[in-house]
Structures are given as structure tokens and as C-alpha cells.
Amino acid sequence: MKAIISKHHAHIGRRGGRVSSEAKRQAARRNALLRWGRKPEEAVIPIIELKDGQWYRGIGRNSDIGRWDEEARCFWVISFANLPDPLHYPKGSMRIVRLKQEGYYEPEGGTFKPLERA
């Protein structure tokens, strides 16, 4: 009898691991956010409430702070990158600072989620 129960649990365990579902995707997303130190339910400021020229803290691909540009309908963020300096490699590197555009977070595009005014 014990062998039959173990076989049954082994079967449903394998099926559960292979089958994809919305609940599994949501659980994986929540766990990833918690590992990264973010709250799963972060309230994003709607695009209609954003003020032109205002700085916002949020989550972006290049920076966690951005300035909303109403005319261009995007956020301007400052990005830092360390590139190897061929003249002094491997000792030194060049730091590049760039101003980049990030769109407002939407399902069809954009990468910056404004969470609060800075």
C-alpha cells in the first residue's frame, strides 16, 4: 500500500513541476521581487498624475530616479557605466555618464515605474 501512495505522489509531483499555470507565474514573480528587496504590490503613479519637470523615484532599467518630460512623454534618467580604458588596461577604466530616455511603464512598452515624487 505504501508503494502505491509513493508512486501516486511521485506522479502528481512530476506533473505539478511540468505544468505551467498563472498561479505559478505569479508566485515566482512575488518570490523574485522579495529576493530583490522589493515589495510585490508597489503602487505605480498613473501617467495622468505625472507633472512635467518633476523628479520621481521608481524602478527603471538604468536608474531609480527620473525626471518626467510631458512633451516627449518619457523619463530622463542618468546612467553610469565603467568601460575599460585601452591605454591603462587592466588597471583603470573610464566612467561614462549619460542622459538616457526611458518610457513610462506600460504592458506594451516602457521601463520606468514611478512610485513616488522625489
Contacts in CASP RR format, 6 or more apart in sequence:
PFRMAT RR
TARGET T0000
AUTHOR 0000-0000-0000
METHOD contacts of the structure
MODEL  1
MKAIISKHHAHIGRRGGRVSSEAKRQAARRNALLRWGRKPEEAVIPIIEL
KDGQWYRGIGRNSDIGRWDEEARCFWVISFANLPDPLHYPKGSMRIVRLK
QEGYYEPEGGTFKPLERA
29 40 0 8 1.000
30 40 0 8 1.000
33 39 0 8 1.000
33 40 0 8 1.000
34 40 0 8 1.000
38 59 0 8 1.000
42 59 0 8 1.000
42 113 0 8 1.000
42 115 0 8 1.000
43 115 0 8 1.000
44 105 0 8 1.000
44 113 0 8 1.000
44 114 0 8 1.000
44 115 0 8 1.000
45 56 0 8 1.000
45 114 0 8 1.000
45 115 0 8 1.000
45 116 0 8 1.000
47 104 0 8 1.000
50 56 0 8 1.000
50 68 0 8 1.000
50 70 0 8 1.000
50 104 0 8 1.000
50 114 0 8 1.000
51 68 0 8 1.000
51 70 0 8 1.000
52 68 0 8 1.000
52 69 0 8 1.000
52 70 0 8 1.000
52 71 0 8 1.000
53 67 0 8 1.000
53 68 0 8 1.000
53 69 0 8 1.000
53 70 0 8 1.000
54 67 0 8 1.000
54 68 0 8 1.000
54 117 0 8 1.000
54 118 0 8 1.000
55 65 0 8 1.000
55 66 0 8 1.000
55 67 0 8 1.000
55 68 0 8 1.000
55 117 0 8 1.000
55 118 0 8 1.000
56 65 0 8 1.000
56 66 0 8 1.000
56 67 0 8 1.000
56 68 0 8 1.000
56 75 0 8 1.000
56 114 0 8 1.000
56 115 0 8 1.000
56 116 0 8 1.000
56 117 0 8 1.000
56 118 0 8 1.000
57 64 0 8 1.000
57 65 0 8 1.000
57 66 0 8 1.000
57 114 0 8 1.000
57 115 0 8 1.000
57 116 0 8 1.000
57 117 0 8 1.000
57 118 0 8 1.000
58 64 0 8 1.000
58 65 0 8 1.000
58 66 0 8 1.000
58 112 0 8 1.000
58 113 0 8 1.000
58 114 0 8 1.000
58 115 0 8 1.000
58 116 0 8 1.000
59 112 0 8 1.000
59 113 0 8 1.000
59 115 0 8 1.000
60 77 0 8 1.000
60 102 0 8 1.000
60 111 0 8 1.000
60 112 0 8 1.000
60 113 0 8 1.000
61 102 0 8 1.000
61 111 0 8 1.000
61 112 0 8 1.000
62 77 0 8 1.000
62 78 0 8 1.000
62 79 0 8 1.000
62 100 0 8 1.000
62 102 0 8 1.000
63 77 0 8 1.000
63 78 0 8 1.000
63 79 0 8 1.000
63 100 0 8 1.000
63 102 0 8 1.000
65 77 0 8 1.000
65 78 0 8 1.000
65 118 0 8 1.000
66 75 0 8 1.000
66 76 0 8 1.000
66 77 0 8 1.000
66 78 0 8 1.000
66 102 0 8 1.000
66 112 0 8 1.000
66 114 0 8 1.000
66 118 0 8 1.000
67 75 0 8 1.000
67 76 0 8 1.000
67 77 0 8 1.000
68 74 0 8 1.000
68 75 0 8 1.000
68 114 0 8 1.000
69 75 0 8 1.000
69 76 0 8 1.000
72 101 0 8 1.000
73 103 0 8 1.000
73 104 0 8 1.000
74 101 0 8 1.000
74 102 0 8 1.000
74 103 0 8 1.000
74 104 0 8 1.000
75 101 0 8 1.000
75 102 0 8 1.000
75 103 0 8 1.000
75 104 0 8 1.000
75 112 0 8 1.000
75 114 0 8 1.000
76 99 0 8 1.000
76 100 0 8 1.000
76 101 0 8 1.000
77 99 0 8 1.000
77 100 0 8 1.000
77 101 0 8 1.000
77 102 0 8 1.000
77 112 0 8 1.000
78 97 0 8 1.000
78 98 0 8 1.000
78 99 0 8 1.000
78 100 0 8 1.000
79 97 0 8 1.000
79 98 0 8 1.000
79 99 0 8 1.000
79 100 0 8 1.000
80 95 0 8 1.000
80 96 0 8 1.000
80 97 0 8 1.000
81 95 0 8 1.000
81 96 0 8 1.000
81 98 0 8 1.000
82 93 0 8 1.000
82 94 0 8 1.000
82 95 0 8 1.000
82 96 0 8 1.000
83 93 0 8 1.000
83 94 0 8 1.000
83 95 0 8 1.000
83 96 0 8 1.000
84 90 0 8 1.000
84 92 0 8 1.000
84 93 0 8 1.000
84 94 0 8 1.000
85 92 0 8 1.000
85 93 0 8 1.000
85 94 0 8 1.000
102 110 0 8 1.000
102 111 0 8 1.000
102 112 0 8 1.000
103 109 0 8 1.000
103 110 0 8 1.000
103 111 0 8 1.000
103 112 0 8 1.000
104 110 0 8 1.000
104 112 0 8 1.000
104 114 0 8 1.000
105 111 0 8 1.000
105 112 0 8 1.000
105 113 0 8 1.000
105 114 0 8 1.000
END
